[in-house]
Amino acid sequence: MRWTSAFLFACLLASAPAAAEPAAPCRLCDASGGGLIASAPQALPMALEVQTSLDFDRVILTGPAGGIARLGADGSRATSGALAALTGRAMIGEVVIRGEPGRQIRVDLPTRIDLFGFAGGALAITRISSDLPLIPRLDGDGRLRVRFGGELFVSGDAEGEYRGDVPITVDYL
């Protein structure tokens, strides 16, 4: 996961006023009149917190042809081909993005998640789906909850436990 925060800095160039001109009030000085403000307001750093990991739990292959297990972002579950129904422990992934309230953001979810087995095998979750709005924006508390799922193809030689990373990129717009 990568988080990017936008920081804005102000640069001040000042010259001494001519002796005959009255001094204009300093609009970049702090309220006490004691000095210049070092920078413009900064955006709050963004944070991404994993609430639940995407987990297909146990997928049981009932024949040699293979099949597809689907977990929708809405929690729907389906299987096709030679797979038994997903167990009740299968869970969609859920993250909470935190940052500056009301800010529009960009969220990039992967199109594919590669999974690697402890015994050396590999699988992939494809067709990643999410409940991300068309124009993502943090709410008044500076939060956005995103749920996601996908499709897992399983074939006859894929026995074992598999794990993988879900790279999610979040940026302010």
C-alpha positions as CSV (number, residue, x, y, z in Angstrom):
1,M,0.0,0.0,0.0
2,R,1.2,3.5,-0.8
3,W,-0.1,6.7,0.5
4,T,0.7,10.0,-1.1
5,S,0.0,13.3,0.6
6,A,0.0,16.7,-1.1
7,F,1.9,19.4,0.7
8,L,1.8,23.1,-0.4
9,F,4.5,25.5,0.5
10,A,4.5,29.2,0.1
11,C,7.7,31.1,-0.8
12,L,8.0,34.8,0.1
13,L,10.2,37.3,-1.6
14,A,10.2,40.7,0.2
15,S,12.0,43.9,-0.5
16,A,12.3,47.0,1.7
17,P,9.7,49.7,1.0
18,A,10.9,53.1,-0.2
19,A,11.3,55.7,2.7
20,A,8.5,58.0,1.4
21,E,6.0,55.2,1.1
22,P,3.9,54.1,4.2
23,A,4.4,50.5,5.1
24,A,1.5,48.2,4.0
25,P,0.2,45.7,6.6
26,C,1.8,42.3,6.3
27,R,-0.7,39.8,5.1
28,L,1.7,36.9,5.5
29,C,2.6,37.6,9.1
30,D,1.2,35.6,12.0
31,A,-1.5,37.1,14.3
32,S,1.0,38.3,16.9
33,G,2.8,40.4,14.3
34,G,6.0,38.7,15.3
35,G,7.0,37.0,12.1
36,L,6.2,35.5,8.8
37,I,4.2,32.4,8.4
38,A,6.6,29.7,7.1
39,S,4.2,27.9,4.8
40,A,0.6,27.7,3.5
41,P,-1.8,25.3,5.3
42,Q,-0.9,21.6,4.7
43,A,-3.3,18.9,3.7
44,L,-3.8,16.2,6.3
45,P,-1.7,13.1,5.6
46,M,-3.8,10.3,4.2
47,A,-3.9,6.9,5.9
48,L,-5.3,3.6,4.8
49,E,-6.5,1.1,7.4
50,V,-7.3,-2.5,6.6
51,Q,-10.6,-3.5,8.3
52,T,-10.8,-7.0,6.8
53,S,-8.7,-8.9,4.3
54,L,-10.2,-10.4,1.2
55,D,-10.5,-14.1,2.1
56,F,-12.0,-16.9,0.0
57,D,-11.5,-19.2,3.0
58,R,-11.8,-22.8,1.8
59,V,-12.8,-23.6,-1.8
60,I,-13.6,-27.2,-2.5
61,L,-13.0,-28.6,-6.0
62,T,-15.6,-31.3,-6.8
63,G,-14.2,-32.3,-10.2
64,P,-11.2,-32.1,-12.5
65,A,-12.5,-29.3,-14.7
66,G,-11.9,-26.4,-12.2
67,G,-14.2,-23.5,-11.4
68,I,-14.6,-19.9,-10.3
69,A,-15.4,-18.6,-6.9
70,R,-16.9,-15.0,-6.8
71,L,-17.1,-12.7,-3.9
72,G,-18.9,-9.4,-4.7
73,A,-18.2,-6.1,-3.0
74,D,-21.7,-6.3,-1.7
75,G,-21.0,-9.6,0.1
76,S,-22.6,-11.8,-2.6
77,R,-21.1,-15.2,-3.1
78,A,-21.3,-17.5,-6.1
79,T,-19.4,-20.4,-7.6
80,S,-19.5,-22.0,-11.0
81,G,-17.9,-25.0,-12.6
82,A,-16.7,-27.8,-10.3
83,L,-16.6,-25.8,-7.1
84,A,-18.7,-26.3,-4.0
85,A,-20.3,-23.2,-2.4
86,L,-18.1,-20.8,-0.5
87,T,-18.1,-21.2,3.2
88,G,-19.6,-18.7,5.6
89,R,-16.1,-17.6,6.6
90,A,-15.2,-16.2,3.2
91,M,-15.0,-12.4,3.6
92,I,-14.8,-9.4,1.2
93,G,-11.9,-7.0,1.7
94,E,-12.6,-3.7,3.4
95,V,-10.4,-0.6,3.9
96,V,-11.0,2.8,5.5
97,I,-9.2,5.8,4.0
98,R,-8.7,8.8,6.3
99,G,-7.6,12.3,5.4
100,E,-8.8,15.9,5.0
101,P,-12.7,16.1,5.3
102,G,-14.5,16.8,2.0
103,R,-11.5,16.3,-0.2
104,Q,-11.9,14.5,-3.5
105,I,-9.5,11.6,-3.9
106,R,-8.3,9.0,-6.4
107,V,-8.2,5.3,-5.3
108,D,-6.5,2.8,-7.6
109,L,-7.3,-0.8,-6.9
110,P,-5.4,-3.6,-8.7
111,T,-7.0,-5.4,-11.6
112,R,-5.4,-8.6,-10.6
113,I,-4.1,-10.0,-7.3
114,D,-1.5,-12.7,-7.5
115,L,-1.5,-15.4,-4.8
116,F,1.4,-17.6,-4.0
117,G,1.2,-21.0,-2.3
118,F,3.4,-22.3,0.5
119,A,4.1,-25.4,-1.6
120,G,5.1,-23.3,-4.7
121,G,1.8,-23.0,-6.6
122,A,0.2,-19.8,-7.8
123,L,-3.4,-18.5,-8.3
124,A,-4.8,-15.1,-9.2
125,I,-7.9,-13.1,-8.2
126,T,-9.2,-11.3,-11.2
127,R,-12.1,-9.0,-12.1
128,I,-11.7,-7.0,-8.9
129,S,-15.0,-5.2,-8.0
130,S,-15.6,-2.5,-5.4
131,D,-18.3,-0.2,-4.0
132,L,-16.1,2.8,-4.7
133,P,-18.2,5.8,-5.9
134,L,-17.6,7.2,-9.4
135,I,-16.1,10.3,-7.8
136,P,-14.6,9.3,-4.5
137,R,-14.7,12.0,-1.8
138,L,-13.9,11.8,1.9
139,D,-16.9,12.5,4.1
140,G,-17.3,15.3,6.7
141,D,-15.2,13.2,9.2
142,G,-12.4,12.7,6.6
143,R,-13.3,9.0,6.0
144,L,-14.2,6.8,3.1
145,R,-15.0,3.1,3.5
146,V,-14.3,0.9,0.5
147,R,-15.3,-2.8,0.1
148,F,-13.9,-5.0,-2.6
149,G,-14.1,-8.6,-4.0
150,G,-13.2,-10.5,-7.1
151,E,-13.1,-13.8,-8.9
152,L,-10.8,-16.7,-8.1
153,F,-10.2,-19.5,-10.7
154,V,-9.3,-22.8,-9.1
155,S,-8.0,-25.9,-11.1
156,G,-7.3,-29.5,-10.0
157,D,-3.6,-29.0,-9.2
158,A,-4.1,-25.9,-6.9
159,E,-4.3,-27.6,-3.5
160,G,-2.8,-25.7,-0.6
161,E,-2.8,-22.3,1.2
162,Y,-2.3,-19.1,-0.8
163,R,-1.5,-15.6,0.1
164,G,-1.0,-12.3,-1.7
165,D,-0.8,-8.5,-1.3
166,V,-3.4,-6.0,-2.5
167,P,-1.6,-2.9,-3.6
168,I,-4.0,0.1,-3.2
169,T,-2.9,3.6,-4.1
170,V,-4.7,6.7,-2.7
171,D,-4.0,10.3,-3.7
172,Y,-5.7,13.7,-3.1
173,L,-6.9,15.3,-6.3
